[in-house]
Amino acid sequence: MSLEKLFIGSAAAKILDVLWEYQDIDITLTDIADEAGIHYTTLMKTLPVLEELDLVTMTRQIGNAKLYQINKDDSVVDRLVMLLNALNLRLAEREAFRQTEKKIIKEMVLA
């Protein structure tokens, strides 16, 4: 199985971001979708892929509510998620730098 299956869209990254942010607690499917800013249907299409890759795991069920967590039991998965988050942080830093650079240039032009 290749990583391209994981990165079909940004939904997988958003789900992993949420689960990484809440890594010390398990979280419901509805909360995952809300926090990730994705539609519940998108979550339900993407989640099986993440489960198949052992990136996320269902921790328990309360009534009809299934709760999930990032799979920290697998050291390889844990390391992969940390690397993905580091990449995400680096990209955010780069974008912040670009925005700051644009603002400075605009201020110089207007001065």
Order of alpha helices (4+ residues) and beta strands (2+ residues): alpha-beta-alpha-alpha-beta-beta-alpha
